[in-house]
């Protein structure tokens, strides 16, 4: 391994450790010492890579934003034709699943909502804008049911998904796929135009058929 | 004013100042000095009333919880008969309005979601449980539309209202009454049983008829 490779690896280890510490304790109480200790490097090595804790938080956010952009990419009205609502459903499932397993993504969203850190990359706002744009695309494509105002649809889906994200931080049952399915099972019949009835799947377009597996009841956080 | 009255007044001023400081900066970075300075009392007076910052946070939460219990009181299935859904609508409007004007309530919810403080009085969880219970009451009363699963209704309303609460902290447009109305305008037609159709008001049972007032368009946070 060259010196550059070692440096890049150390840098990435520090970002991951910072994400873990921010995710667990929040920005303000996190110390550089706990981050460097978790990364297994010296304080000196940390300061070689990052001038301060804020620089680490920004880097966590930059990486988290790249992950989020990978999950919720640009809407292309042409390519997404007729499937904008299913794309919203599927993407919300993917996001919830990734929040459970990806510390950097989770820390990025955590920093966006952390009152002790002034976020420059607001993941939550990116998500809200993405949802809003998707529903505007759906409205233009005639995918929304008659009588549904696009601003109502945008408000509910943005608020409900942000709510799931917030609640899951304190109680991971909210991030269970079956809980996210409940959201769409209620909302889709109201949201979708008649010609889409029965064609949209609340559990996700690629999900296996819903079954109740004995011994693993769906969680009931509320 | 007696000595006891002065002490009680100072104590309350300190709690209010703590709420303002926590609400603005979060728990961890808030200093006792900034709280006592805002209250216009000495550090010594603060320490006479509260052993530490945690004791102040607990007191803010106790007061906030009392306010929340006043807004969202116990469900009495008998008294609430036939109006459980409208009670949910009206109470969510009241909560959003009070969040805008009442610093102690806002700080209480903020502390519930503050990763830098281990809350003993979780206002957000109280609200989620209250919403869940109200929808269970509605289900038992036959107020939910055929085919709507109570757990789906509970999930959507809990998540969407918590989402509004979270988003409003960063952008107060989310706490506009008309934005909360959008939520219910989308969800009520799906949620409510046929015999309630047209009888439930998304803008609140006691709200004046909805009008578009020229010059004050409804905000569009998404």
Contacts between the chains, C-beta under 8 A, distances in Angstrom:
chain1	res1	chain2	res2	distance
A	25	B	115	6.8
A	25	B	116	7.1
A	26	B	26	7.6
A	26	B	28	6.5
A	26	B	114	7.4
A	26	B	115	3.7
A	26	B	116	4.3
A	28	B	26	6.5
A	28	B	28	3.8
A	28	B	29	4.7
A	28	B	116	5.7
A	29	B	28	4.7
A	29	B	116	5.3
A	110	B	115	6.9
A	113	B	113	7.4
A	113	B	166	6.7
A	113	B	170	7.9
A	114	B	26	7.5
A	114	B	115	6.9
A	115	B	25	6.8
A	115	B	26	3.8
A	115	B	110	7.0
A	115	B	114	6.9
A	115	B	169	7.7
A	116	B	25	7.1
A	116	B	26	4.3
A	116	B	28	5.7
A	116	B	29	5.3
A	116	B	116	6.3
A	122	B	170	7.9
A	124	B	167	7.7
A	124	B	170	7.7
A	125	B	170	7.7
A	128	B	167	7.1
A	128	B	221	7.6
A	128	B	222	5.2
A	129	B	222	7.2
A	131	B	222	6.8
A	132	B	222	4.0
A	148	B	186	6.7
A	149	B	182	7.3
A	149	B	185	7.2
A	149	B	186	7.8
A	151	B	182	5.9
A	151	B	218	7.8
A	151	B	220	6.4
A	151	B	222	7.9
A	152	B	182	4.3
A	152	B	183	7.5
A	152	B	185	5.1
A	152	B	186	4.1
A	153	B	186	6.2
A	154	B	222	4.6
A	155	B	179	5.9
A	155	B	182	4.2
A	155	B	183	5.6
A	155	B	186	7.4
A	155	B	222	6.3
A	156	B	156	7.8
A	156	B	160	5.8
A	156	B	182	7.3
A	156	B	183	5.5
A	156	B	186	4.8
A	156	B	187	6.4
A	158	B	163	7.1
A	158	B	167	7.4
A	158	B	222	4.5
A	159	B	159	7.6
A	159	B	160	4.5
A	159	B	161	7.6
A	159	B	163	3.5
A	159	B	164	4.9
A	159	B	167	6.5
A	159	B	174	7.6
A	159	B	183	6.4
A	160	B	156	5.8
A	160	B	159	4.4
A	160	B	160	4.2
A	160	B	163	5.7
A	161	B	159	7.6
A	161	B	163	7.0
A	162	B	163	4.0
A	162	B	166	5.8
A	162	B	167	5.8
A	163	B	158	7.1
A	163	B	159	3.5
A	163	B	160	5.7
A	163	B	161	7.1
A	163	B	162	4.0
A	163	B	163	3.1
A	163	B	164	7.7
A	163	B	166	6.8
A	164	B	159	4.9
A	164	B	163	7.7
A	166	B	113	6.7
A	166	B	162	5.8
A	166	B	163	6.8
A	166	B	166	4.8
A	167	B	124	7.7
A	167	B	128	7.1
A	167	B	158	7.4
A	167	B	159	6.5
A	167	B	162	5.8
A	169	B	115	7.7
A	170	B	113	7.9
A	170	B	122	7.9
A	170	B	124	7.7
A	170	B	125	7.7
A	174	B	159	7.6
A	179	B	155	5.9
A	182	B	149	7.3
A	182	B	151	5.9
A	182	B	152	4.3
A	182	B	155	4.2
A	182	B	156	7.3
A	183	B	152	7.5
A	183	B	155	5.6
A	183	B	156	5.4
A	183	B	159	6.4
A	185	B	149	7.2
A	185	B	152	5.1
A	186	B	148	6.7
A	186	B	149	7.8
A	186	B	152	4.1
A	186	B	153	6.2
A	186	B	155	7.4
A	186	B	156	4.8
A	186	B	187	7.7
A	186	B	190	6.4
A	186	B	191	7.6
A	187	B	156	6.4
A	187	B	186	7.7
A	187	B	187	7.6
A	187	B	190	7.3
A	189	B	190	6.4
A	190	B	186	6.4
A	190	B	187	7.3
A	190	B	189	6.4
A	190	B	190	3.8
A	191	B	186	7.6
A	218	B	151	7.8
A	220	B	151	6.4
A	221	B	128	7.6
A	222	B	128	5.2
A	222	B	129	7.2
A	222	B	131	6.9
A	222	B	132	4.1
A	222	B	151	8.0
A	222	B	154	4.6
A	222	B	155	6.2
A	222	B	158	4.5
